[in-house]
Amino acid sequence: MRPGALVALATFFSTMSILSIGGSNSVVPEMARHAVGEAHWLTGGAFSDLFAISQAAPGPSNLIVAMIGYKVAGLAGAVVAQAAMMLPAAVLMIVVARIWQASSGAAWHIALEAALGPIAVGLILASGWTVAEGAGLSSRGYSAAAIFTLLFWRTNLNPLPILAIAGFLGWMRAI
């Protein structure tokens, strides 16, 4: 373990915790930018691989945080990174929830509630784009992702067959 690695993990992920409007997947682009481009903890491909594994594995959707921490500083890094990602947001959520409940029905409350949805959706779309870039998708891959996204959005199809088709196309190197 490199000196200062645990402090670097705690500092970075506690900041990401506070910024993670809509969940930890909303800050995946910033995680990728920092972990790959700034801190050089991972390569772009390794980041995409960790993201895919974290999403496929059962458990919390922010498992990628612990995986990055583990890659940087072993088990201690995984624990520190995960705690730094969860604790600040949890404390902030408790404080904000009290204010939110007390202000229910206020004009600013309604306006803020309406604004946060599109912000969260935009951040999550940016996460998908960042992971796709790291995975090295072709133009056919981006087209398939757009088509599958539209299918998920506009239909009530079960996502499992669509995911199986996408996986098969990727395995066949068609996308």
N, C-alpha and C positions, 0 to 999 in steps of 0.2 A: 504494500500500500504506500502510495506517494504521500509525503508530508502535506498536510493541508487539504487532502482530498475530501475528508469528511466535512470540513468547514465549507469547502467549495460546493459540495452536494447540498448541504443544509441551507446555505445562502441562496443558491439557485432555485431549489425546489420550494423553499418557503415563499419566495417571490412568485413563482408559478402558481402556488396554492391560492394566493390572494387574487391573481388575475384569471383564474379558471372559471369564468362565467359560463355556465352550461355544462360544467364537468371538466375533468382533466383532459378529455380529448380535444377540447377547444384550445388548449395551449400546445398541442403536438407540434405545430410549425415552429414555435419558439424553442421547444425542447430540441427539435432537430437542428435548428440553426445554431443553438449553443453547443449541444453535445457533439455535433459533427464539425461545424465551421469554426467555432471559437475555442472550445476547450479541447477539441480533438480526442474526445473520449471514445468515439465510434466513427466508422465510415458511414456513408450514406446508405449503402447496402445493408450493413449490419443494423442500422437504425430501423430500416424498413422490415428486416427480418424480426427484430425484437418486437416491433409494433404488431406484426402479423401473429406472432406467437402469443403475445399478451392478449390479443383480441380473441384468439381461438381457445385459449385456456380458460377453464372455469375459474370464477373468482372475480375480484374487482376489475373494473375496466381500466383502472390506472396501474395495472400490474407492470406496465412498461417502466414506471418510475423505479420500482424495486429492481427490475432487470438492469436498468442503466446503472443504478447504484452498485449492484453486484459486480457489474463489469468494471467499474471504476475502483472500488475498494472492498470487494468481497462481501461477506455476510454483514459486516458492520456498515458498509456502504449501502446495502439494500435496506437495512433497518433505518438508518439515518435519512436516506432519501424518501422512503415511504412515510416516515413520521413527519418530515418537513413538508411533504405534499398534503398531508391530511390535517394536521393540527391547526395551522393558522386559519385555514378555510373553515374548519369546524368551529373555532372560537368566534370568527367573524359571523358565521351563520347564526349562532346563538344570539349574538348581539343584534344583528339585523332583523332576525325573526321577531324579536320583541318589539322593535320599532315598527316593523312591517304590520304586525297585528294591530298595534295601537293606531296606525294611520289608515287602516282599511277604509276605503271610500273617499279619501282625499283626492283632489284632482291630480296632484303630483304623483301619488301612488298609482293611479290608473294609467297615467302617461308613461311612467317608468316601466310598469308591468308590460305595456304594449311595446315598448322599445327594446326590452331585453330579449324577447323571443327572436327577432331577426338578427340581433347581434350574436346570440348563441348559435343560430343556424349558420351564419356567415363564418364564424370561427371554426365550426366543425367541418364545413366545406373546405376551408383553407387547410385543415388537418389532412383531409383526404387527398387534396392536391399535393401536399408536401410528401406524404407517404408514397403516392404514385410516382412522383419525380425520383425519389430515392430508389424505387423498385425498377426504374429504367423502362417504363412502359413505352410501347411504340404508339404511333398515331392510331393504329387499330385497337390497342389497349385502352386508350383514352376514349375512343368511340364506343367501345363495348361498355366501359364504365358509365358513360353518359346514357346509353340506352338502358342499361340495367337500373340506373338511378331513376330514370323516368318510369320504368316499370314498377319499381318499388313505390314511387310517389303517386302514380296515377291509377294503380290497380290494387286489388286485395289479394294478389297472388302470394302463395307461400314462398318466402325467400329461399328456403333450402334448395329447391330444384334450380333456381336461378344461380345460386352460389355454386352448386355442383357443376352447372354448365360453364360458368366462368372459370372454375378451377380446372375443368377438363380442357377448355380452350387454352388456358395458360400452360398446362402440362404438355399439350400438343404443340406449344410454341406458336399458336395461331394469333395470339394477342401479346 
